[in-house]
């Protein structure tokens, strides 16, 4: 089983990376075409509608996570009867959730003329886009629910392969429709067609992969009373899901509410680049959680704290490299890619990068809290969400996007930066919190000093990254390589976990020996 898990993890990583790089270039190219041919307001509309309907997906409440957790044991034992039962229960619960979302969405649709009263887009187009996105969402609740088995069985590569293939073909056709016909209706129609096509292909593959699987909503309804532990686990996750949505998915809704629909698209250009770059590192880190869970289960405290600092070092390397690179390269890239008119206030970039830095460097604490089962602080999710809403409403009225980002950063500071590490070290690692802050102080000192040093070096480099893409690439190489080398050296010499982590690199380990 161990070799099988490793092979599945590697296959997941390979497929994810393959489709990541295939979609990377297409995403930037298509964004440019869509903005030029369909307009910023339409892209802003699409993003806003997606986030509004995404808010309704909170009704899912973490049922998928709970069912996946309960599937691990029967999958390990190859208990096919229990697997079919649990997937049926999942289908039954998702069916009920889908009905709820459908009803609420229909009620919400009555207010669309009021919500988008200042939009220049025809109301019929807005409704068409709204119901197409709704249909795509409902397919997951009524038909695609069986894909939970692929996720629990470490076969996400199957989902990625079929769904991402259909997405790539869809975007290619949308580019053609937009460029040659500038058709909003055609663009939306392709969304519907490929949502249905992807659903059909995925379910066909699941039938081939698990020919013995026998599931139905009726069976799930009958088996539900014997599987109520799913709801118990779901309740622990639900509060955190609300908080996560408020912090990560509500930006575009808030920008639409406090700024404008067009600005949703402008902000979306920044987040597209950041998301695509972050996905590379996210894919590489995917397999860590299960390994950390096994490590904690062994109970070797000395080894646990050692690995904690190694994982923390990885996250700090990623976070530091992203911040330095994006600070110097993101605005020139947008200027070359879309035009100078799409550049936002520089303060927005700074706040975005602070938010990214916190989100990247928090991951080690999050993974170890999960490994220890530290879910009891549901109050912290409410506090974090409340701070975010209160600060956002207070500041966004006056400062727009800057106020929205300030709301996120302030809420993250009090809960993610201050509370979560304390919770881990007191309830999990059972160590003094001063050990953590002593290590973090070293990491922050190294990062700030080397950021400033390399920033002044970057200013003096006689290459203009705003001239063309070749100069941008040369500039990126000239500033990134010195930063990452000096950064790694600094972490190796002064930071806990740095030396142990860097020694894991084979060529460096051989040289040290």
TORZA-628792 format. One record per residue (C-alpha): residue number from 0; residue in three letters; x, y, z. Coordinates in nm, 3 decimals. Each point is the difference from the previous one (the first is absolute). Example, Ala and Ser with C-alpha at 12.3 -4.5 7.8 and 13.67 -1.06 7.14 Angstrom:
BEGIN
n:res:px:py:pz
0:ALA:1.230:-0.450:0.780
1:SER:0.137:0.344:-0.066
This chain:
BEGIN
n:res:px:py:pz
0:UNK:0.000:0.000:0.000
1:UNK:0.286:0.242:0.077
2:UNK:0.146:-0.035:-0.351
3:UNK:-0.345:0.040:-0.149
4:UNK:-0.058:0.324:0.193
5:UNK:0.336:0.137:-0.112
6:UNK:-0.070:-0.091:-0.362
7:UNK:-0.343:0.164:0.014
8:UNK:0.146:0.313:0.159
9:UNK:0.265:0.026:-0.270
10:UNK:-0.255:-0.059:-0.276
11:UNK:-0.229:0.267:0.148
12:UNK:0.291:0.245:0.010
13:UNK:0.110:-0.077:-0.358
14:UNK:-0.349:0.037:-0.146
15:UNK:-0.069:0.317:0.201
16:UNK:0.326:0.158:-0.114
17:UNK:-0.057:-0.100:-0.364
18:UNK:-0.343:0.162:-0.011
19:UNK:0.125:0.297:0.200
20:UNK:0.260:0.087:-0.263
21:UNK:-0.245:-0.070:-0.284
22:UNK:-0.253:0.237:0.151
23:UNK:0.249:0.265:0.113
24:UNK:0.078:0.153:-0.339
25:UNK:-0.357:-0.050:-0.123
26:UNK:-0.139:0.184:0.305
27:UNK:0.206:0.315:-0.062
28:UNK:-0.060:-0.006:-0.376
29:UNK:-0.375:-0.055:0.039
30:UNK:-0.028:0.274:0.266
31:UNK:0.150:0.250:-0.244
32:UNK:-0.238:-0.106:-0.281
33:UNK:-0.306:0.004:0.226
34:UNK:0.082:0.347:0.135
35:UNK:0.061:0.142:-0.349
36:UNK:-0.297:-0.169:-0.171
37:UNK:-0.264:-0.039:0.272
38:UNK:0.091:0.286:0.233
39:UNK:0.109:0.035:0.362
40:UNK:-0.360:0.038:0.119
41:UNK:-0.103:-0.341:-0.135
42:UNK:0.299:-0.172:0.164
43:UNK:-0.082:0.184:0.321
44:UNK:-0.360:-0.122:-0.029
45:UNK:0.114:-0.361:-0.046
46:UNK:0.230:0.017:0.303
47:UNK:-0.264:0.165:0.217
48:UNK:-0.273:-0.251:-0.091
49:UNK:0.237:-0.290:0.065
50:UNK:0.079:0.135:0.346
51:UNK:-0.366:0.071:0.084
52:UNK:-0.098:-0.357:-0.089
53:UNK:0.316:-0.122:0.173
54:UNK:-0.134:0.150:0.322
55:UNK:-0.302:-0.233:-0.029
56:UNK:0.237:-0.297:-0.019
57:UNK:0.063:0.058:0.371
58:UNK:-0.317:-0.206:0.039
59:UNK:0.228:-0.296:-0.072
60:UNK:0.138:0.065:0.353
61:UNK:0.297:-0.234:-0.036
62:UNK:-0.203:-0.314:-0.073
63:UNK:0.253:-0.097:-0.267
64:UNK:0.292:0.023:0.244
65:UNK:-0.191:-0.203:0.259
66:UNK:-0.094:-0.276:-0.248
67:UNK:0.354:-0.016:-0.142
68:UNK:0.134:-0.046:0.354
69:UNK:-0.245:-0.284:0.064
70:UNK:0.093:-0.167:-0.329
71:UNK:0.369:-0.046:0.087
72:UNK:-0.048:-0.311:0.217
73:UNK:-0.238:-0.194:-0.232
74:UNK:0.228:0.082:-0.295
75:UNK:0.301:-0.137:0.190
76:UNK:-0.199:-0.315:0.083
77:UNK:-0.153:-0.022:-0.351
78:UNK:-0.345:-0.012:0.163
79:UNK:-0.201:0.062:-0.316
80:UNK:-0.337:-0.026:0.167
81:UNK:0.089:0.273:0.250
82:UNK:0.154:0.215:-0.273
83:UNK:-0.319:-0.019:-0.208
84:UNK:-0.205:0.079:0.309
85:UNK:0.204:0.309:0.090
86:UNK:0.002:0.135:-0.357
87:UNK:-0.380:-0.053:-0.009
88:UNK:-0.036:0.193:0.325
89:UNK:0.215:0.273:-0.152
90:UNK:-0.226:0.003:-0.307
91:UNK:-0.309:0.026:0.219
92:UNK:0.141:0.291:0.201
93:UNK:0.126:0.176:-0.313
94:UNK:-0.340:-0.048:-0.165
95:UNK:-0.167:0.183:0.289
96:UNK:0.264:0.273:-0.003
97:UNK:-0.042:0.039:-0.378
98:UNK:-0.377:0.049:0.039
99:UNK:0.061:0.263:0.269
100:UNK:0.254:0.187:-0.218
101:UNK:-0.236:-0.016:-0.299
102:UNK:-0.292:0.149:0.196
103:UNK:0.212:0.279:0.156
104:UNK:0.160:0.077:-0.339
105:UNK:-0.342:0.034:-0.164
106:UNK:-0.110:0.240:0.276
107:UNK:0.326:0.194:-0.035
108:UNK:-0.050:0.028:-0.377
109:UNK:-0.303:0.223:0.066
110:UNK:0.237:0.265:0.138
111:UNK:0.248:-0.004:-0.293
112:UNK:-0.151:0.314:-0.161
113:UNK:0.054:0.182:0.330
114:UNK:0.350:-0.139:0.063
115:UNK:0.125:0.089:-0.350
116:UNK:-0.212:0.312:-0.058
117:UNK:0.306:0.207:-0.098
118:UNK:0.144:-0.258:-0.240
119:UNK:0.023:0.080:-0.372
120:UNK:-0.048:-0.368:-0.088
121:UNK:-0.345:-0.108:-0.117
122:UNK:-0.211:-0.159:0.271
123:UNK:-0.067:-0.306:-0.218
124:UNK:0.377:-0.064:-0.025
125:UNK:0.039:0.034:0.378
126:UNK:-0.279:-0.254:0.057
127:UNK:0.144:-0.237:-0.260
128:UNK:0.344:0.014:0.168
129:UNK:-0.156:-0.041:0.346
130:UNK:-0.194:-0.315:-0.087
131:UNK:0.288:-0.153:-0.196
132:UNK:0.231:0.034:0.303
133:UNK:-0.280:-0.135:0.221
134:UNK:-0.045:-0.304:-0.226
135:UNK:0.373:-0.075:0.009
136:UNK:-0.008:0.017:0.380
137:UNK:-0.310:-0.221:0.036
138:UNK:0.154:-0.276:-0.215
139:UNK:0.246:-0.062:0.284
140:UNK:-0.283:-0.055:0.247
141:UNK:-0.237:-0.211:-0.211
142:UNK:0.234:-0.197:-0.231
143:UNK:0.372:0.047:0.073
144:UNK:-0.015:-0.093:0.369
145:UNK:0.166:-0.339:-0.068
146:UNK:0.333:0.173:-0.062
147:UNK:0.042:0.012:0.381
148:UNK:0.116:-0.362:-0.030
149:UNK:0.283:0.097:-0.234
150:UNK:0.117:0.268:0.244
151:UNK:-0.007:-0.233:0.301
152:UNK:0.176:-0.272:-0.201
153:UNK:0.286:0.237:-0.096
154:UNK:-0.109:0.000:-0.365
155:UNK:-0.053:0.372:-0.045
156:UNK:0.208:-0.030:-0.317
157:UNK:-0.307:-0.157:-0.165
158:UNK:-0.214:0.301:0.090
159:UNK:0.276:0.236:-0.112
160:UNK:0.057:-0.181:-0.328
161:UNK:-0.361:-0.003:-0.116
162:UNK:-0.129:0.328:0.142
163:UNK:0.311:0.202:-0.085
164:UNK:0.012:-0.141:-0.353
165:UNK:-0.355:0.120:-0.058
166:UNK:0.088:0.339:0.155
167:UNK:0.298:0.046:-0.235
168:UNK:-0.212:-0.083:-0.306
169:UNK:-0.279:0.228:0.125
170:UNK:0.235:0.298:0.048
171:UNK:0.152:-0.054:-0.346
172:UNK:-0.346:0.010:-0.159
173:UNK:-0.098:0.302:0.214
174:UNK:0.308:0.182:-0.129
175:UNK:-0.112:-0.069:-0.358
176:UNK:-0.360:0.106:0.071
177:UNK:0.118:0.320:0.170
178:UNK:0.260:0.095:-0.262
179:UNK:-0.204:-0.064:-0.313
180:UNK:-0.355:0.070:0.114
181:UNK:0.029:0.193:0.332
182:UNK:-0.299:-0.206:0.111
183:UNK:-0.091:0.007:0.369
184:UNK:-0.277:-0.254:-0.063
185:UNK:0.242:-0.237:-0.176
186:UNK:0.251:0.033:0.285
187:UNK:-0.264:-0.088:0.262
188:UNK:-0.146:-0.283:-0.212
189:UNK:0.341:-0.169:-0.010
190:UNK:0.008:0.014:0.382
191:UNK:-0.322:-0.203:0.011
192:UNK:0.098:-0.251:-0.271
193:UNK:0.337:-0.084:0.154
194:UNK:-0.135:-0.019:0.355
195:UNK:-0.238:-0.272:-0.119
196:UNK:0.266:-0.170:-0.215
197:UNK:0.251:-0.008:0.288
198:UNK:-0.266:-0.147:0.226
199:UNK:-0.078:-0.281:-0.248
200:UNK:0.367:-0.087:-0.055
201:UNK:0.083:-0.004:0.371
202:UNK:-0.291:-0.227:0.091
203:UNK:0.086:-0.234:-0.286
204:UNK:0.357:-0.026:0.134
205:UNK:-0.122:-0.063:0.356
206:UNK:-0.214:-0.289:-0.131
207:UNK:0.308:-0.145:-0.171
208:UNK:0.221:0.052:0.306
209:UNK:-0.251:-0.149:0.249
210:UNK:-0.230:-0.236:-0.195
211:UNK:-0.120:-0.149:0.331
212:UNK:-0.119:0.335:0.137
213:UNK:-0.375:-0.007:0.062
214:UNK:-0.139:0.333:0.121
215:UNK:-0.329:0.186:-0.003
216:UNK:-0.167:0.283:0.188
217:UNK:-0.268:-0.241:0.127
218:UNK:0.265:-0.234:0.149
219:UNK:0.168:0.302:0.158
220:UNK:-0.325:0.108:0.166
221:UNK:-0.045:-0.349:0.148
222:UNK:0.362:-0.021:0.122
223:UNK:0.020:0.356:0.135
224:UNK:-0.127:-0.078:0.356
225:UNK:0.291:-0.244:0.050
226:UNK:0.256:0.260:-0.117
227:UNK:-0.090:0.309:0.200
228:UNK:0.363:0.038:0.109
229:UNK:0.048:0.180:-0.332
230:UNK:-0.218:0.286:0.122
231:UNK:0.184:0.015:0.333
232:UNK:0.333:0.045:-0.179
233:UNK:-0.159:0.241:-0.248
234:UNK:-0.107:0.238:0.278
235:UNK:0.362:0.040:0.109
236:UNK:0.102:0.103:-0.352
237:UNK:-0.292:0.225:-0.089
238:UNK:0.104:0.307:0.199
239:UNK:0.351:-0.008:-0.145
240:UNK:-0.144:-0.029:-0.354
241:UNK:-0.204:0.317:0.050
242:UNK:0.309:0.182:0.122
243:UNK:0.215:-0.130:-0.289
244:UNK:-0.258:0.117:-0.251
245:UNK:-0.017:0.347:0.152
246:UNK:0.377:0.034:-0.016
247:UNK:0.075:-0.162:-0.337
248:UNK:-0.312:0.012:-0.216
249:UNK:-0.182:0.319:0.093
250:UNK:0.244:0.254:-0.147
251:UNK:-0.175:0.033:-0.335
252:UNK:-0.345:0.031:0.160
253:UNK:0.127:0.273:0.233
254:UNK:0.180:0.185:-0.281
255:UNK:-0.322:-0.009:-0.204
256:UNK:-0.198:0.129:0.300
257:UNK:0.240:0.277:0.104
258:UNK:0.184:0.091:-0.323
259:UNK:-0.126:-0.112:-0.344
260:UNK:-0.058:-0.299:-0.227
261:UNK:0.285:0.106:-0.228
262:UNK:0.241:0.014:0.293
263:UNK:-0.084:-0.365:0.076
264:UNK:0.164:-0.091:-0.332
265:UNK:0.300:0.227:0.063
266:UNK:0.058:-0.157:0.342
267:UNK:-0.058:-0.343:-0.154
268:UNK:0.303:0.051:-0.225
269:UNK:0.222:0.028:0.307
270:UNK:-0.155:-0.297:0.178
271:UNK:0.020:-0.215:-0.316
272:UNK:0.377:0.043:-0.015
273:UNK:0.045:-0.057:0.373
274:UNK:-0.225:-0.308:-0.001
275:UNK:0.175:-0.158:-0.297
276:UNK:0.344:0.047:0.153
277:UNK:-0.111:-0.122:0.343
278:UNK:-0.151:-0.315:-0.154
279:UNK:0.347:-0.128:-0.091
280:UNK:0.107:-0.002:0.364
281:UNK:-0.340:-0.122:0.120
282:UNK:0.032:-0.305:-0.226
283:UNK:0.347:-0.072:0.140
284:UNK:-0.129:0.023:0.359
285:UNK:-0.311:-0.216:-0.054
286:UNK:0.143:-0.319:0.149
287:UNK:0.134:0.156:0.322
288:UNK:-0.315:-0.014:0.214
289:UNK:-0.029:-0.381:0.002
290:UNK:0.374:-0.037:0.080
291:UNK:-0.027:0.247:0.289
292:UNK:-0.302:-0.191:0.131
293:UNK:0.206:-0.321:0.007
294:UNK:0.288:0.183:0.167
295:UNK:-0.221:0.136:0.279
296:UNK:-0.155:-0.344:0.050
297:UNK:0.350:-0.143:0.067
298:UNK:0.033:0.239:0.295
299:UNK:0.374:0.075:-0.030
300:UNK:-0.010:0.358:0.136
301:UNK:0.359:0.085:-0.089
302:UNK:-0.050:-0.111:-0.358
303:UNK:-0.337:0.177:-0.023
304:UNK:0.141:0.341:0.096
305:UNK:0.297:-0.056:-0.233
306:UNK:-0.229:-0.073:-0.296
307:UNK:-0.226:0.291:0.098
308:UNK:0.286:0.245:-0.053
309:UNK:0.096:-0.166:-0.328
310:UNK:-0.356:0.036:-0.132
311:UNK:-0.012:0.357:0.133
312:UNK:0.323:0.072:-0.185
313:UNK:-0.148:-0.133:-0.326
314:UNK:-0.302:0.227:0.039
315:UNK:0.219:0.299:0.084
316:UNK:0.220:-0.061:-0.304
317:UNK:-0.310:-0.017:-0.222
318:UNK:-0.161:0.304:0.163
319:UNK:0.317:0.210:-0.013
320:UNK:0.076:-0.088:-0.362
321:UNK:-0.359:0.077:-0.106
322:UNK:-0.004:0.337:0.173
323:UNK:0.335:0.116:-0.135
324:UNK:-0.073:-0.118:-0.356
325:UNK:-0.358:0.129:-0.017
326:UNK:0.094:0.337:0.147
327:UNK:0.251:0.063:-0.280
328:UNK:-0.158:-0.190:-0.290
329:UNK:-0.381:-0.002:0.027
330:UNK:-0.071:0.360:-0.105
331:UNK:0.241:-0.007:-0.298
332:UNK:-0.157:-0.330:-0.110
333:UNK:-0.354:0.145:0.010
334:UNK:0.120:0.308:-0.191
335:UNK:0.146:-0.219:-0.276
336:UNK:-0.284:-0.253:0.006
337:UNK:-0.308:0.224:0.013
338:UNK:0.113:0.363:-0.003
339:UNK:0.087:0.274:0.249
340:UNK:-0.370:0.083:0.056
341:UNK:-0.042:-0.329:0.189
342:UNK:0.259:0.089:0.267
343:UNK:-0.162:0.055:0.342
344:UNK:0.119:0.226:0.281
345:UNK:0.343:-0.118:0.120
346:UNK:-0.130:-0.014:0.359
347:UNK:-0.245:-0.271:-0.113
348:UNK:0.294:-0.211:-0.117
349:UNK:0.180:0.047:0.333
350:UNK:-0.307:-0.107:0.200
351:UNK:-0.059:-0.295:-0.232
352:UNK:0.357:-0.116:0.058
353:UNK:-0.031:0.034:0.380
354:UNK:-0.312:-0.217:-0.019
355:UNK:0.179:-0.259:-0.215
356:UNK:0.299:-0.005:0.234
357:UNK:-0.220:-0.076:0.300
358:UNK:-0.194:-0.267:-0.191
359:UNK:0.317:-0.174:-0.121
360:UNK:0.189:0.005:0.329
361:UNK:-0.303:-0.121:0.202
362:UNK:-0.011:-0.341:-0.168
363:UNK:0.243:-0.182:0.231
364:UNK:-0.204:0.102:0.306
365:UNK:-0.324:-0.100:-0.175
366:UNK:0.129:-0.343:-0.104
367:UNK:0.125:-0.086:0.347
368:UNK:-0.322:0.125:0.164
369:UNK:-0.192:-0.230:-0.235
370:UNK:0.232:-0.291:0.081
371:UNK:-0.066:0.048:0.371
372:UNK:-0.374:0.028:-0.060
373:UNK:-0.011:0.355:0.139
374:UNK:-0.347:0.093:-0.125
375:UNK:-0.146:0.111:0.333
376:UNK:0.062:0.373:-0.050
377:UNK:-0.315:0.061:-0.204
378:UNK:-0.032:0.334:0.182
379:UNK:0.312:0.121:-0.184
380:UNK:-0.171:-0.042:-0.337
381:UNK:-0.291:0.217:0.117
382:UNK:0.239:0.263:0.137
383:UNK:0.210:0.001:-0.317
384:UNK:-0.305:0.033:-0.222
385:UNK:-0.152:0.271:0.221
386:UNK:0.319:0.208:0.002
387:UNK:0.025:-0.036:-0.377
388:UNK:-0.359:0.117:-0.058
389:UNK:0.017:0.286:0.253
390:UNK:0.327:0.145:-0.129
391:UNK:-0.099:-0.049:-0.365
392:UNK:-0.334:0.179:0.034
393:UNK:0.166:0.283:0.193
394:UNK:0.292:0.053:-0.237
395:UNK:-0.128:-0.110:-0.344
396:UNK:-0.250:0.288:-0.012
397:UNK:0.290:0.248:0.006
398:UNK:0.290:-0.194:-0.156
399:UNK:-0.160:-0.260:-0.229
400:UNK:0.225:-0.300:-0.077
401:UNK:0.260:0.121:0.250
402:UNK:-0.262:-0.015:0.277
403:UNK:-0.108:-0.351:-0.105
404:UNK:0.359:-0.125:0.016
405:UNK:0.056:0.171:0.335
406:UNK:-0.299:-0.191:0.139
407:UNK:0.158:-0.331:-0.104
408:UNK:0.347:0.084:0.130
409:UNK:-0.114:0.125:0.342
410:UNK:-0.220:-0.308:0.058
411:UNK:0.284:-0.228:-0.111
412:UNK:0.243:0.174:0.234
413:UNK:-0.198:-0.058:0.319
414:UNK:-0.109:-0.360:-0.070
415:UNK:0.246:-0.154:-0.247
416:UNK:0.318:0.181:0.102
417:UNK:-0.057:0.020:0.377
418:UNK:-0.256:-0.260:0.110
419:UNK:0.057:-0.308:-0.221
420:UNK:0.371:-0.043:0.088
421:UNK:-0.086:0.036:0.371
422:UNK:-0.274:-0.264:-0.039
423:UNK:0.243:-0.240:-0.170
424:UNK:0.284:0.043:0.249
425:UNK:-0.226:-0.019:0.307
426:UNK:-0.248:-0.272:-0.104
427:UNK:0.209:-0.196:-0.251
428:UNK:0.378:0.028:0.022
429:UNK:-0.014:0.078:0.376
430:UNK:0.287:0.247:-0.029
431:UNK:0.047:0.359:0.117
432:UNK:-0.134:0.249:-0.255
433:UNK:0.321:0.201:0.047
434:UNK:0.182:-0.274:-0.197
435:UNK:-0.225:0.073:-0.297
436:UNK:0.036:0.379:0.010
437:UNK:0.376:-0.022:0.043
438:UNK:0.018:-0.205:-0.321
439:UNK:-0.248:0.223:-0.187
440:UNK:0.197:0.313:0.097
441:UNK:0.309:-0.146:-0.166
442:UNK:-0.194:-0.087:-0.316
443:UNK:-0.156:0.347:-0.026
444:UNK:0.333:0.174:0.063
445:UNK:0.174:-0.196:-0.276
446:UNK:-0.285:0.060:-0.244
447:UNK:-0.027:0.376:0.062
448:UNK:0.377:0.061:-0.017
449:UNK:0.046:-0.203:-0.318
450:UNK:-0.312:0.146:-0.161
451:UNK:0.133:0.354:0.052
452:UNK:0.354:-0.090:-0.112
453:UNK:-0.115:-0.175:-0.316
454:UNK:-0.258:0.273:-0.068
455:UNK:0.276:0.262:-0.022
456:UNK:0.200:-0.233:-0.224
457:UNK:-0.308:-0.048:-0.223
458:UNK:-0.041:0.378:-0.036
459:UNK:0.356:0.032:-0.131
460:UNK:-0.030:-0.275:-0.265
461:UNK:0.006:0.177:-0.342
462:UNK:-0.291:-0.199:-0.147
463:UNK:-0.348:0.147:-0.050
464:UNK:-0.261:-0.274:0.068
465:UNK:-0.274:0.227:-0.142
466:UNK:0.154:0.006:-0.349
467:UNK:-0.095:-0.345:-0.130
468:UNK:-0.035:-0.361:0.116
469:UNK:0.364:-0.088:-0.075
470:UNK:0.125:0.282:0.223
471:UNK:-0.255:-0.101:0.263
472:UNK:0.132:-0.359:-0.005
473:UNK:0.365:0.111:0.021
474:UNK:-0.084:0.232:0.287
475:UNK:-0.189:-0.280:0.178
476:UNK:0.305:-0.228:-0.024
477:UNK:0.243:0.271:0.112
478:UNK:-0.194:0.089:0.315
479:UNK:-0.139:-0.341:0.101
480:UNK:0.318:-0.208:-0.004
481:UNK:0.204:0.226:0.235
482:UNK:-0.299:0.030:0.235
483:UNK:-0.071:-0.373:0.031
484:UNK:0.370:-0.089:0.043
485:UNK:0.059:0.261:0.271
486:UNK:-0.335:-0.086:0.160
487:UNK:0.082:-0.372:0.025
488:UNK:0.346:0.077:0.142
489:UNK:-0.152:0.228:0.262
490:UNK:-0.258:-0.260:0.102
491:UNK:0.266:-0.272:0.009
492:UNK:0.224:0.198:0.236
493:UNK:-0.246:0.161:0.240
494:UNK:-0.345:-0.162:-0.006
495:UNK:-0.132:-0.315:0.175
496:UNK:-0.074:-0.269:-0.257
497:UNK:0.195:0.174:-0.274
498:UNK:0.313:-0.211:0.034
499:UNK:-0.192:-0.329:0.030
500:UNK:-0.216:0.083:-0.300
501:UNK:0.277:0.111:-0.233
502:UNK:0.205:-0.308:0.094
503:UNK:-0.282:-0.210:-0.148
504:UNK:0.095:0.128:-0.348
505:UNK:0.223:-0.288:-0.127
506:UNK:0.268:0.207:-0.175
507:UNK:0.041:0.230:0.302
508:UNK:0.000:-0.291:0.244
509:UNK:0.282:-0.172:-0.192
510:UNK:0.202:0.322:-0.007
511:UNK:-0.039:0.055:0.375
512:UNK:0.108:-0.356:0.073
